[in-house]
Amino acid sequence: MNRLSGSKTADLLTSDSCPVCKNYISVRFFEPAPQPLATLGWPETADEAKAMTRLSLDFKQCLSCNHVWNTSFSYDAIPYQINPSRMYNDGSIWQGHMVDTRALLLERVKDAPTVIEVGCGEGHFLRALADLFNDDGRFIGFDPDGSGESGKGLEFFARVFDPLFDVERFKPDLIVMRHVLEHLTRPLEFVQKLAWASGAIEKPLWFFAEVPCIDKVFEAGRLSDFFYEHPSHFSSRSFRTLLENVGDVVDFQTGYSGEVIYALARVLPQDYQASQVTRTESFFERSKESISFIKVQLRNLALSGKKTVIWGGTGKAAAFINLFSANSEDFPWVVDSDETKVGYHVPGAGQLIRSPREIKSDYIDVVIIPSQWRARDISKQIRRMQFSIGQILIEHQGKLVDFQKEEHPY
């Protein structure tokens, strides 16, 4: 096994999170001198070109999925809505690739589909796809950088596609995203939102994505592939890793002599996420009811005049005191088994944290133990100190329950 020395590892490793797999172990990959925009600058004079702002390129590579990304990228440097991205290629080999791509999509999507292309540019690909369907269906393009050509024969929206909003609104059969993911700083966020949004429509949703492939970069040591407008650079491994977050990847290929990589996936929300939402929404609603109910219990306890001690003054105990408004006027007595906390005050509420030995009375009506998991230990400590206790209360299932008489898991 090859191993790096400690000093070498420290020199190479960074703590930047991978935008594809969220792995936190990455290494320096490529750090050239700052460069101007390569595809979205469009200087009109030589002097203007030479005076262009130089932007930092600080590429890292993930050690888990092999993804490469520019950690110094900022969208603020990109004039997307001012200058168009002119990346059209009318070469015969490329056009053949486009024909093959549209044929792949025709195999999966039929009968007057609703097709969305994210980042449609001037709409050439989407328009050609519409022609194959004889314009039978809806063909919708999204691009904040659309030109005057974009909307001809298409429904066009000059804005960023929002998967959480637009999937439910348009109910597409197919979403196409060609040479767009490499422009995103958070591609994983996009595909996860897309997968989640697909649960809002009651029909299959297909997702086709294509990006430049940098596998050959590793083989040939090419450097000019890396420019500022592309913060993300996908290897075949990192692209598959990303697409597996969408759902079922049914077709995964390289094309154009290995220069691009594309995949077709059946978009599927994760079943566990849907069930988790139900549980989380239930918890959220019950939490509001619990706070109200326990506040009433505590208020009634304060009005009863019973001698009450809260056992614990920091951590979960402090959270309990603040959450349920156990203020210092109604509940002045707070003790803690940890003598190092004695003499300080409860954060946010102000009660002095005392030692249990300071309790002068042999009888305490009520002890509230916010840290339920410590209730058995604390009750044993109370017995050792020979206090007589009327009742020990803990929080359980949205109310304060009697630790010694009622059912609970502690």
C-alpha positions as CSV (number, residue, x, y, z in Angstrom):
1,M,0.0,0.0,0.0
2,N,1.3,3.4,-0.9
3,R,1.4,5.9,1.9
4,L,2.1,9.6,2.2
5,S,4.2,11.0,4.9
6,G,2.4,13.2,7.5
7,S,4.0,16.4,6.1
8,K,3.2,15.5,2.5
9,T,-0.4,14.7,3.4
10,A,-0.8,18.1,5.2
11,D,0.6,19.9,2.1
12,L,-1.9,18.2,-0.3
13,L,-5.1,17.7,1.6
14,T,-7.7,20.4,1.9
15,S,-11.0,20.6,3.8
16,D,-13.2,21.8,0.9
17,S,-16.4,19.8,0.6
18,C,-16.9,18.1,-2.8
19,P,-20.0,19.5,-4.6
20,V,-20.9,16.1,-5.9
21,C,-20.5,13.6,-3.0
22,K,-19.8,16.0,0.0
23,N,-16.6,14.2,0.8
24,Y,-14.3,16.5,2.8
25,I,-11.0,15.0,1.7
26,S,-9.6,16.5,-1.5
27,V,-6.2,17.4,-2.9
28,R,-4.8,20.3,-4.9
29,F,-5.3,19.6,-8.6
30,F,-4.5,22.6,-10.7
31,E,-3.5,26.2,-9.7
32,P,-2.6,28.3,-12.7
33,A,-2.3,32.1,-12.7
34,P,-5.6,34.0,-12.7
35,Q,-7.3,34.0,-16.1
36,P,-10.0,36.2,-17.8
37,L,-13.5,34.8,-18.7
38,A,-13.1,32.5,-21.6
39,T,-16.6,32.1,-22.9
40,L,-18.7,35.0,-21.5
41,G,-16.5,38.1,-21.8
42,W,-16.9,39.1,-25.5
43,P,-14.5,42.1,-25.5
44,E,-15.1,44.3,-28.6
45,T,-11.6,45.7,-28.9
46,A,-8.1,44.4,-28.3
47,D,-7.5,46.9,-25.5
48,E,-10.8,45.8,-23.8
49,A,-9.7,42.2,-24.1
50,K,-6.3,42.8,-22.5
51,A,-7.9,44.8,-19.7
52,M,-10.3,42.0,-18.7
53,T,-10.3,41.1,-15.0
54,R,-8.3,38.1,-14.1
55,L,-10.0,35.5,-12.0
56,S,-8.6,32.9,-9.7
57,L,-8.5,29.2,-10.6
58,D,-8.0,27.0,-7.6
59,F,-9.0,23.5,-8.6
60,K,-9.3,20.6,-6.1
61,Q,-10.0,17.0,-6.8
62,C,-12.2,14.8,-4.5
63,L,-10.5,11.6,-3.4
64,S,-13.8,9.8,-3.2
65,C,-15.5,10.4,-6.6
66,N,-12.7,12.1,-8.6
67,H,-14.7,15.3,-9.2
68,V,-12.7,18.4,-9.9
69,W,-13.9,21.9,-9.0
70,N,-12.8,25.5,-8.7
71,T,-13.0,26.4,-5.0
72,S,-12.4,30.1,-5.9
73,F,-15.4,30.4,-8.2
74,S,-18.0,33.2,-7.7
75,Y,-21.1,33.7,-9.7
76,D,-20.8,37.4,-9.1
77,A,-18.0,37.4,-11.7
78,I,-20.2,35.9,-14.5
79,P,-22.3,38.3,-16.6
80,Y,-24.8,35.6,-17.5
81,Q,-27.7,38.0,-18.2
82,I,-25.6,40.4,-20.2
83,N,-23.4,38.3,-22.5
84,P,-24.7,35.1,-24.1
85,S,-23.0,31.7,-24.1
86,R,-22.2,31.0,-27.7
87,M,-21.1,27.4,-27.7
88,Y,-22.9,26.2,-30.9
89,N,-21.1,23.5,-32.9
90,D,-22.2,22.7,-36.4
91,G,-19.5,20.1,-37.1
92,S,-20.7,16.9,-38.8
93,I,-19.5,14.6,-36.0
94,W,-21.1,16.8,-33.3
95,Q,-24.3,17.0,-35.2
96,G,-24.3,13.2,-35.6
97,H,-24.0,13.1,-31.8
98,M,-27.0,15.3,-31.5
99,V,-29.0,13.1,-33.8
100,D,-28.1,10.0,-31.7
101,T,-29.0,11.9,-28.5
102,R,-32.4,12.8,-29.7
103,A,-33.0,9.2,-30.9
104,L,-32.2,8.0,-27.4
105,L,-34.8,10.3,-26.0
106,L,-37.4,9.3,-28.5
107,E,-37.1,5.7,-27.3
108,R,-38.3,6.8,-23.8
109,V,-40.7,9.7,-24.4
110,K,-43.7,9.4,-26.7
111,D,-47.2,10.7,-27.3
112,A,-47.2,14.5,-27.1
113,P,-44.7,14.9,-24.3
114,T,-44.0,17.9,-22.1
115,V,-40.2,18.5,-22.5
116,I,-38.2,21.0,-20.5
117,E,-34.7,22.0,-21.5
118,V,-32.7,23.7,-18.7
119,G,-30.2,26.1,-20.1
120,C,-31.6,25.9,-23.6
121,G,-29.4,28.7,-25.0
122,E,-30.7,29.6,-28.4
123,G,-33.0,26.5,-28.4
124,H,-31.4,24.6,-31.3
125,F,-31.5,21.2,-29.6
126,L,-35.0,21.6,-28.1
127,R,-36.4,22.9,-31.4
128,A,-35.1,19.9,-33.3
129,L,-36.6,17.6,-30.7
130,A,-40.0,19.4,-31.2
131,D,-39.7,18.9,-34.9
132,L,-39.4,15.1,-34.4
133,F,-42.7,15.2,-32.6
134,N,-44.2,17.4,-35.3
135,D,-44.7,20.0,-32.5
136,D,-47.1,17.7,-30.8
137,G,-46.6,18.4,-27.2
138,R,-45.1,21.2,-25.1
139,F,-41.5,22.2,-25.5
140,I,-40.3,24.6,-22.8
141,G,-36.9,26.2,-22.5
142,F,-35.3,27.9,-19.5
143,D,-32.3,30.1,-19.7
144,P,-31.5,33.4,-18.0
145,D,-29.0,34.0,-20.8
146,G,-31.5,33.5,-23.7
147,S,-31.0,35.2,-27.0
148,G,-33.5,36.5,-29.4
149,E,-33.6,33.1,-31.0
150,S,-34.5,31.2,-27.9
151,G,-38.3,31.6,-28.0
152,K,-39.0,30.9,-31.6
153,G,-41.4,28.0,-31.8
154,L,-40.9,27.3,-28.1
155,E,-42.2,28.3,-24.8
156,F,-39.3,30.2,-23.3
157,F,-38.6,31.5,-19.8
158,A,-35.7,33.9,-19.4
159,R,-35.0,32.8,-15.8
160,V,-33.3,30.0,-13.8
161,F,-35.2,26.7,-13.7
162,D,-36.5,26.0,-10.2
163,P,-37.0,22.2,-9.8
164,L,-39.2,22.5,-6.7
165,F,-41.5,25.0,-8.3
166,D,-41.4,24.2,-12.1
167,V,-41.7,20.4,-12.0
168,E,-45.0,20.6,-10.2
169,R,-46.2,23.5,-12.4
170,F,-45.3,22.0,-15.8
171,K,-45.5,18.3,-15.0
172,P,-42.8,17.3,-17.6
173,D,-42.2,13.9,-19.0
174,L,-38.6,14.7,-19.8
175,I,-36.1,17.3,-18.5
176,V,-33.0,17.8,-20.6
177,M,-29.9,19.4,-19.2
178,R,-27.0,19.6,-21.7
179,H,-23.8,21.3,-20.7
180,V,-25.3,23.0,-17.7
181,L,-24.3,21.0,-14.7
182,E,-20.7,22.0,-15.1
183,H,-21.7,25.6,-14.5
184,L,-23.3,24.8,-11.1
185,T,-21.4,25.1,-7.8
186,R,-23.9,22.9,-6.1
187,P,-24.9,20.2,-8.6
188,L,-25.9,17.7,-5.9
189,E,-28.4,20.2,-4.5
190,F,-30.0,20.6,-7.9
191,V,-30.4,16.8,-8.6
192,Q,-31.7,16.1,-5.1
193,K,-34.3,18.8,-5.4
194,L,-35.3,17.4,-8.8
195,A,-35.7,13.9,-7.4
196,W,-37.8,15.2,-4.5
197,A,-40.0,17.4,-6.8
198,S,-40.8,14.4,-9.0
199,G,-42.9,13.0,-6.2
200,A,-45.4,15.8,-6.9
201,I,-46.4,14.5,-10.3
202,E,-48.2,11.2,-10.9
203,K,-46.3,10.0,-14.0
204,P,-42.8,8.9,-14.9
205,L,-40.2,11.7,-15.2
206,W,-37.0,11.2,-17.2
207,F,-33.9,13.2,-16.8
208,F,-31.2,13.5,-19.5
209,A,-27.9,15.2,-18.6
210,E,-24.7,15.7,-20.6
211,V,-21.5,17.3,-19.5
212,P,-17.9,17.6,-20.8
213,C,-15.9,14.5,-19.6
214,I,-12.4,15.0,-18.2
215,D,-11.3,11.4,-18.3
216,K,-9.0,12.2,-21.1
217,V,-7.5,15.1,-19.2
218,F,-6.1,12.6,-16.7
219,E,-4.8,10.4,-19.5
220,A,-3.3,13.2,-21.7
221,G,-2.4,15.9,-19.1
222,R,-4.5,18.5,-20.9
223,L,-4.7,21.9,-19.2
224,S,-6.8,24.1,-21.4
225,D,-10.0,22.3,-20.4
226,F,-10.0,24.3,-17.2
227,F,-11.5,27.8,-17.4
228,Y,-13.4,30.0,-15.0
229,E,-16.9,29.6,-16.4
230,H,-16.8,25.9,-15.6
231,P,-16.5,25.6,-11.8
232,S,-17.3,21.8,-12.0
233,H,-15.5,19.2,-14.1
234,F,-16.9,15.7,-14.2
235,S,-15.1,12.5,-14.6
236,S,-17.2,9.4,-15.5
237,R,-17.0,8.4,-11.9
238,S,-18.2,11.7,-10.4
239,F,-20.9,12.0,-13.0
240,R,-22.4,8.6,-12.2
241,T,-22.1,9.4,-8.5
242,L,-24.1,12.5,-9.0
243,L,-26.8,10.9,-11.2
244,E,-27.4,8.1,-8.7
245,N,-28.9,10.8,-6.5
246,V,-31.7,11.3,-9.2
247,G,-33.0,7.8,-9.3
248,D,-32.6,4.8,-11.6
249,V,-29.8,5.4,-14.2
250,V,-30.8,3.4,-17.2
251,D,-28.3,4.6,-19.8
252,F,-24.8,5.9,-19.2
253,Q,-22.4,6.5,-22.1
254,T,-19.5,8.6,-23.3
255,G,-19.9,10.3,-26.7
256,Y,-18.0,12.5,-29.2
257,S,-14.9,10.4,-29.0
258,G,-15.0,10.4,-25.2
259,E,-15.2,14.2,-24.8
260,V,-18.7,14.2,-23.3
261,I,-20.5,11.9,-21.0
262,Y,-24.3,11.6,-20.8
263,A,-26.9,9.7,-18.9
264,L,-30.6,9.0,-18.9
265,A,-32.3,8.4,-15.6
266,R,-35.7,7.7,-14.3
267,V,-36.3,10.3,-11.7
268,L,-37.5,8.8,-8.4
269,P,-38.0,10.3,-5.0
270,Q,-36.5,8.2,-2.2
271,D,-39.3,6.4,-0.4
272,Y,-37.6,6.9,3.0
273,Q,-37.6,10.7,2.4
274,A,-41.4,10.7,1.8
275,S,-42.0,8.7,5.0
276,Q,-39.5,10.9,6.9
277,V,-41.4,14.0,5.8
278,T,-44.6,12.6,7.3
279,R,-42.8,11.8,10.6
280,T,-41.1,15.2,10.6
281,E,-44.3,17.2,10.0
282,S,-46.0,15.3,12.8
283,F,-43.1,16.1,15.1
284,F,-43.2,19.7,14.2
285,E,-46.9,20.1,14.9
286,R,-46.7,18.1,18.1
287,S,-43.7,20.2,19.3
288,K,-45.9,23.3,19.3
289,E,-48.6,21.6,21.2
290,S,-46.1,20.2,23.7
291,I,-44.6,23.6,24.4
292,S,-48.0,25.0,25.1
293,F,-49.1,22.1,27.3
294,I,-46.0,21.9,29.4
295,K,-46.0,25.7,29.9
296,V,-49.5,25.4,31.3
297,Q,-48.4,22.5,33.6
298,L,-45.5,24.6,34.9
299,R,-47.7,27.6,35.4
300,N,-50.1,25.6,37.4
301,L,-47.3,24.1,39.5
302,A,-46.0,27.6,40.2
303,L,-49.4,28.8,41.3
304,S,-49.9,25.7,43.6
305,G,-47.1,27.0,45.9
306,K,-45.4,23.6,46.0
307,K,-41.7,23.6,46.7
308,T,-40.2,22.7,43.4
309,V,-36.5,22.1,42.4
310,I,-35.2,21.8,38.9
311,W,-32.3,19.4,38.9
312,G,-29.8,20.5,36.3
313,G,-28.7,24.0,35.3
314,T,-26.9,23.8,31.9
315,G,-27.2,21.8,28.7
316,K,-30.5,20.1,28.3
317,A,-31.7,21.5,31.7
318,A,-31.0,25.1,30.5
319,A,-32.8,24.3,27.2
320,F,-35.8,23.0,29.1
321,I,-35.9,26.1,31.4
322,N,-35.8,28.4,28.4
323,L,-38.0,26.4,26.1
324,F,-40.9,26.2,28.6
325,S,-40.3,29.6,30.3
326,A,-39.5,28.2,33.7
327,N,-38.5,31.7,34.9
328,S,-36.5,32.6,38.0
329,E,-39.5,34.1,39.8
330,D,-41.6,30.9,39.6
331,F,-38.8,28.4,39.8
332,P,-35.9,30.0,41.8
333,W,-34.4,26.7,42.9
334,V,-32.0,25.1,40.4
335,V,-29.5,22.5,41.6
336,D,-26.8,20.5,39.8
337,S,-25.0,17.3,40.8
338,D,-21.9,18.7,39.1
339,E,-20.2,20.9,41.7
340,T,-18.1,22.6,39.0
341,K,-21.3,24.3,37.7
342,V,-22.3,25.6,41.1
343,G,-22.2,29.3,41.5
344,Y,-22.9,30.1,37.9
345,H,-26.3,31.0,36.5
346,V,-28.7,29.3,34.2
347,P,-28.1,30.7,30.6
348,G,-31.0,32.9,29.5
349,A,-33.1,32.5,32.7
350,G,-30.7,33.7,35.4
351,Q,-31.3,31.3,38.3
352,L,-28.3,30.7,40.5
353,I,-27.1,27.1,40.1
354,R,-26.8,25.6,43.6
355,S,-25.4,22.5,45.1
356,P,-28.1,20.0,46.3
357,R,-26.5,20.2,49.7
358,E,-27.9,23.8,49.9
359,I,-31.4,22.5,50.1
360,K,-32.5,23.2,53.7
361,S,-35.7,21.3,53.8
362,D,-36.0,17.6,54.2
363,Y,-39.1,17.5,52.1
364,I,-39.4,18.6,48.4
365,D,-42.8,18.5,46.8
366,V,-41.6,18.3,43.2
367,V,-38.3,17.6,41.5
368,I,-38.2,18.3,37.8
369,I,-35.4,16.4,35.9
370,P,-35.0,17.8,32.4
371,S,-32.3,15.2,31.4
372,Q,-34.6,12.1,31.4
373,W,-31.7,9.8,30.7
374,R,-30.2,10.8,34.1
375,A,-33.4,10.5,36.1
376,R,-32.5,7.1,37.6
377,D,-29.1,8.2,38.7
378,I,-30.5,11.5,40.2
379,S,-33.3,9.7,42.0
380,K,-30.7,7.4,43.6
381,Q,-28.6,10.5,44.6
382,I,-31.8,12.0,46.2
383,R,-32.3,8.9,48.2
384,R,-28.7,8.8,49.4
385,M,-29.1,12.4,50.5
386,Q,-32.2,11.4,52.4
387,F,-34.6,13.9,50.9
388,S,-38.3,13.1,51.0
389,I,-39.7,13.7,47.5
390,G,-43.4,14.0,46.7
391,Q,-43.0,13.6,43.0
392,I,-40.3,13.5,40.3
393,L,-41.4,14.9,36.9
394,I,-39.8,14.3,33.5
395,E,-40.8,15.4,30.0
396,H,-42.3,12.6,27.9
397,Q,-44.6,12.6,24.9
398,G,-45.5,16.3,25.2
399,K,-46.2,16.5,28.9
400,L,-44.6,16.3,32.3
401,V,-45.1,12.8,33.7
402,D,-44.5,11.2,37.1
403,F,-41.2,9.4,36.8
404,Q,-42.1,6.9,39.5
405,K,-45.7,6.1,38.6
406,E,-46.3,6.7,34.9
407,E,-45.0,4.7,31.9
408,H,-41.9,6.0,30.0
409,P,-38.8,4.4,28.5
410,Y,-36.3,5.7,31.1
